[in-house]
Amino acid sequence: MWENFLIAERLKLFNNNERWAQRYFWHTTEQQEVDYIEEEDGILRAFEFKWNKTQKSIVSKTFSSAYPDVEISVITPENYESFIMM
């Protein structure tokens, strides 16, 4: 539910501000994943969504190796407003 809420609000933000981004979800057959990825103006941004800020966020080494220049942000209830309101 947390991930769905964040993505729905992000889509509203982009729509209301007439911004466009390509959106992706990334996972491997080994169950590694990145929750949400955006490509806007040629720039990739990756996001991990965690309800519990103390929960360890492990970013896939496979993803980090394949995309070493991508900024990965962890979104929690403490910082989600910056993700859904720009």
N, C-alpha and C positions, 0 to 999 in steps of 0.2 A: 504494500500500500504506500509506503514511504517513497519508493522509487517512482511509482505511478504518479503520485501527487507532484513530485518535483519536476518530472518530465512534462506533465500537463501544464504546470504553471510556466515552465520555460517556453513551451510552445506558444502560450498566450502572450508572453512577453515579446517574443520575436514577431508574432503576428501584429500585435498592437503598435509596435514600433517600426513596422514594415522592414524588418530585417530578415535575411534569408540565410539558412545554414543547412548543409547536408548533415543528416543524422545517422549514426551507426551504433550498433551494439556489437561487441567483440567477444568471442569465446572460442575455446579450442576443444578438441575431443577429450582432452585431459581435464576438463572442467575448470580451466583458468578463464577468467573473464574480466572485462572492464564494463562497468554498468552503462556508461553513456559516453558517446564521442560526438563532437561537433566539428565540422569543417566550415569555416567562414572566411571568405577572402583568401583561401589557400592556406589558412592556419588551422592546424588540428589542436583540439583541446579535449582532454579525457577527464572523466569524472567518476569517482567512486562515491556511492551513497551509503552512509552508515547512520543508523538510528541512534546507536550508543557511541558517543564520542570516545569512550575508553576501549571500544572494540578495536583490535589491531587491524589496520588496513594493509593488506598485502597486495601490492601491485604485481601483476604477472611479470616475471623476468622475461618471458617470451615476448610479451608486448613491449616492454622497455627496451629490449634488444632490437626488435624490429623497427621501433619508432623512438629512437633515443632523444630526439629534440622536442617531443610532445610534453607539454606541461600537464601534469596529473594533479587534480584537486580533489580533496576529500570533503564532501558536503555532509554536514551534521545539523541537528536542530539548532545548534549554537551559531552556525554561519550561513544557513540556507537563504536568508534574505538577500545576501549579495548575489546568489545564483538566480533568484527569480525576480529581482528588481535591480535594474541597472541605472 
